[in-house]
Amino acid sequence: MSAPKRILASLKASIGDVVFGMEDGTVSIFGLVFGVAISTDDPHTVLIAGATGAAAAAVSMMAGSYLDAESVRDARRVRRDGPVDEEAARAETAAITAALARSGMAPQDVSLVADALSRAPRAVAGLRTELAEADDGASPTSHAFWMFVSDLFAGFTPVLPFAFLPMDSARIVSLVLTTVLLVALGIGRGLVAKRSVARATLETLAIAASAALAGIAMGHFLS
């Protein structure tokens, strides 16, 4: 597989990390930036606070994503290679065959499945968990990388205007850019989850607005 195809496959497998990273980076740093911006007229101060927060948050989320993916992989390996709990395997077999019967499988076929599963307790053990936590093919490093990139990009979106514009203009541009990014993120969430795009977008904007209000309230309080 060529490098571009590997990168695309890695991105598709880590789409959840991308969405989560962008939402976390945008919302948290948006609140931080406007909390600081309301208490000072110095854009350099806002820039330092926002950039520091964005970088620290991205590294933190990257580490969390890596550890989470590594833990899931380790747990899957232990279930696959560890000792078999015969009683748990029999219970899983009964649950699986009962589900097949309820779904309309012919009784004789259910019996065949039950006989096959009874001879392979290791294959049965943890089968439901394996199906629920299917391996997406991406390594923990890949999950961590996309989390870092998406969180860092989203986190710097509300920050960058304060590096190039005077304070009043930077506030407005930061708000506009962040709103555009949040709308795009809401649309993406709706399309990926196959749910209402309008509802996903409104939810994303509402969460960001809550973070901004919290930051502004704290900025007012401290100043």
C-alpha positions as CSV (number, residue, x, y, z in Angstrom):
1,M,0.0,0.0,0.0
2,S,1.4,3.4,-1.0
3,A,2.1,6.1,1.6
4,P,-0.9,8.3,0.7
5,K,-3.3,5.3,0.9
6,R,-1.8,4.3,4.3
7,I,-2.3,7.9,5.6
8,L,-5.9,8.0,4.3
9,A,-6.7,4.6,5.8
10,S,-5.1,5.8,9.1
11,L,-7.3,8.9,9.0
12,K,-10.5,7.0,8.3
13,A,-9.7,4.6,11.2
14,S,-9.0,7.6,13.5
15,I,-12.0,9.8,12.5
16,G,-13.4,9.6,16.0
17,D,-10.1,11.0,17.4
18,V,-10.2,13.8,14.8
19,V,-13.7,14.9,15.6
20,F,-13.1,14.7,19.4
21,G,-9.8,16.5,19.1
22,M,-11.2,19.3,17.0
23,E,-14.2,19.8,19.3
24,D,-12.1,19.7,22.4
25,G,-9.4,22.0,21.0
26,T,-11.9,24.6,19.7
27,V,-14.2,24.7,22.7
28,S,-11.6,24.7,25.4
29,I,-9.2,27.2,23.9
30,F,-12.1,29.4,22.7
31,G,-13.3,29.7,26.2
32,L,-9.7,30.4,27.4
33,V,-9.0,33.0,24.8
34,F,-12.2,35.0,25.4
35,G,-11.8,34.7,29.1
36,V,-8.3,36.3,28.8
37,A,-9.4,38.7,26.1
38,I,-12.1,40.2,28.2
39,S,-9.7,41.0,31.0
40,T,-6.9,42.7,29.0
41,D,-6.3,45.0,26.0
42,D,-3.0,43.4,25.2
43,P,-3.2,40.9,22.3
44,H,0.2,39.6,23.1
45,T,-1.0,38.4,26.5
46,V,-4.0,36.6,24.8
47,L,-1.6,35.1,22.3
48,I,0.7,33.7,24.9
49,A,-2.1,32.3,27.0
50,G,-4.0,30.8,24.0
51,A,-0.9,29.3,22.3
52,T,0.4,27.8,25.6
53,G,-3.0,26.3,26.3
54,A,-3.5,25.0,22.8
55,A,0.0,23.3,22.8
56,A,-0.4,21.8,26.2
57,A,-4.0,20.6,25.5
58,A,-2.9,19.0,22.2
59,V,0.0,17.1,23.9
60,S,-2.3,16.0,26.8
61,M,-5.0,14.8,24.4
62,M,-2.4,13.0,22.3
63,A,-1.1,11.1,25.3
64,G,-4.6,10.3,26.5
65,S,-5.5,8.9,23.1
66,Y,-2.4,6.8,22.9
67,L,-2.9,5.4,26.4
68,D,-6.6,4.6,25.7
69,A,-5.8,2.8,22.4
70,E,-2.9,0.9,24.0
71,S,-5.1,-0.1,26.9
72,V,-7.8,-1.4,24.6
73,R,-5.3,-3.3,22.6
74,D,-3.7,-4.9,25.7
75,A,-7.2,-5.8,27.0
76,R,-8.0,-7.5,23.7
77,R,-4.7,-9.4,23.7
78,V,-5.3,-10.6,27.3
79,R,-8.8,-11.9,26.4
80,R,-7.4,-13.6,23.4
81,D,-4.3,-15.2,24.9
82,G,-5.2,-15.5,28.6
83,P,-6.7,-18.5,30.3
84,V,-10.2,-19.5,29.3
85,D,-13.1,-19.2,31.8
86,E,-15.1,-22.3,30.9
87,E,-18.2,-21.1,32.8
88,A,-18.1,-17.7,31.1
89,A,-17.7,-19.4,27.7
90,R,-20.8,-21.6,28.3
91,A,-22.8,-18.5,29.4
92,E,-21.6,-16.7,26.2
93,T,-22.5,-19.7,24.1
94,A,-26.0,-19.8,25.6
95,A,-26.5,-16.0,25.0
96,I,-25.3,-16.2,21.4
97,T,-27.5,-19.2,20.5
98,A,-30.5,-17.6,22.2
99,A,-29.9,-14.4,20.2
100,L,-29.7,-16.4,17.0
101,A,-32.9,-18.2,17.8
102,R,-34.7,-14.9,18.5
103,S,-33.5,-13.5,15.2
104,G,-35.2,-16.3,13.3
105,M,-32.4,-18.9,12.7
106,A,-33.7,-22.4,12.2
107,P,-33.5,-24.6,15.3
108,Q,-31.3,-27.1,13.6
109,D,-28.9,-24.4,12.5
110,V,-28.8,-23.0,16.1
111,S,-28.0,-26.5,17.3
112,L,-25.1,-26.7,14.9
113,V,-23.8,-23.4,16.0
114,A,-24.1,-24.3,19.6
115,D,-22.2,-27.6,19.0
116,A,-19.4,-25.8,17.2
117,L,-19.1,-23.1,19.9
118,S,-19.0,-25.7,22.7
119,R,-15.9,-27.3,21.1
120,A,-14.1,-23.9,20.9
121,P,-14.4,-22.2,24.3
122,R,-11.4,-19.9,23.6
123,A,-13.2,-18.6,20.5
124,V,-16.3,-18.0,22.5
125,A,-14.6,-16.2,25.4
126,G,-14.9,-12.5,25.0
127,L,-16.7,-12.8,21.7
128,R,-19.2,-10.1,22.5
129,T,-16.6,-7.7,23.7
130,E,-14.5,-8.4,20.6
131,L,-17.4,-7.5,18.4
132,A,-18.2,-4.4,20.4
133,E,-14.6,-3.3,20.4
134,A,-13.6,-4.4,16.9
135,D,-10.0,-3.6,16.0
136,D,-10.1,-0.6,13.6
137,G,-6.7,-1.4,12.1
138,A,-5.1,1.8,13.4
139,S,-2.1,1.7,15.8
140,P,-2.1,3.6,19.1
141,T,0.5,5.9,17.5
142,S,-1.8,6.6,14.6
143,H,-4.7,7.5,17.0
144,A,-2.4,9.7,19.0
145,F,-1.0,11.5,15.9
146,W,-4.4,12.4,14.5
147,M,-5.7,13.5,17.9
148,F,-2.6,15.8,18.3
149,V,-3.0,17.3,14.8
150,S,-6.7,17.9,15.0
151,D,-6.6,19.3,18.6
152,L,-3.6,21.6,17.8
153,F,-5.2,22.9,14.6
154,A,-8.5,23.6,16.3
155,G,-6.9,25.1,19.4
156,F,-4.9,27.6,17.4
157,T,-7.9,28.8,15.3
158,P,-9.2,31.2,17.9
159,V,-5.7,32.2,18.9
160,L,-4.0,33.3,15.6
161,P,-5.9,36.5,15.0
162,F,-4.3,37.9,18.2
163,A,-0.9,37.4,16.6
164,F,-1.6,39.7,13.6
165,L,-4.4,42.1,14.5
166,P,-5.2,44.8,17.1
167,M,-7.3,43.7,20.0
168,D,-10.7,44.9,18.9
169,S,-10.3,43.4,15.4
170,A,-8.7,40.2,16.8
171,R,-11.7,39.5,19.0
172,I,-14.1,39.8,16.1
173,V,-12.0,37.7,13.7
174,S,-11.4,35.1,16.3
175,L,-15.1,34.8,16.9
176,V,-15.9,34.5,13.2
177,L,-13.2,31.9,12.5
178,T,-14.2,29.9,15.5
179,T,-17.8,30.0,14.5
180,V,-17.0,28.9,11.0
181,L,-14.9,26.0,12.3
182,L,-17.6,24.9,14.7
183,V,-20.3,25.0,12.0
184,A,-18.0,22.8,9.8
185,L,-17.4,20.5,12.7
186,G,-21.1,20.2,13.4
187,I,-21.8,19.4,9.8
188,G,-19.0,16.8,9.8
189,R,-20.4,15.2,13.0
190,G,-23.8,15.0,11.5
191,L,-22.6,13.4,8.3
192,V,-20.3,10.9,10.0
193,A,-22.9,9.9,12.6
194,K,-25.7,10.0,9.9
195,R,-27.8,12.2,12.2
196,S,-29.4,15.6,11.8
197,V,-26.8,18.0,10.6
198,A,-28.7,21.0,12.0
199,R,-29.0,19.4,15.4
200,A,-25.3,18.4,15.5
201,T,-24.3,21.9,14.5
202,L,-26.5,23.6,17.1
203,E,-25.1,21.2,19.8
204,T,-21.6,22.1,18.9
205,L,-22.2,25.8,18.8
206,A,-24.1,25.6,22.2
207,I,-21.2,23.8,23.8
208,A,-18.7,26.3,22.5
209,A,-20.9,29.2,23.6
210,S,-21.1,27.7,27.1
211,A,-17.3,27.5,27.2
212,A,-16.9,31.1,26.0
213,L,-19.4,32.3,28.6
214,A,-17.6,30.4,31.3
215,G,-14.3,32.0,30.3
216,I,-15.8,35.5,30.0
217,A,-17.4,35.1,33.5
218,M,-14.1,34.0,35.0
219,G,-12.3,36.8,33.2
220,H,-14.7,39.4,34.6
221,F,-14.5,37.8,38.1
222,L,-10.7,37.8,38.2
223,S,-10.4,41.3,36.7
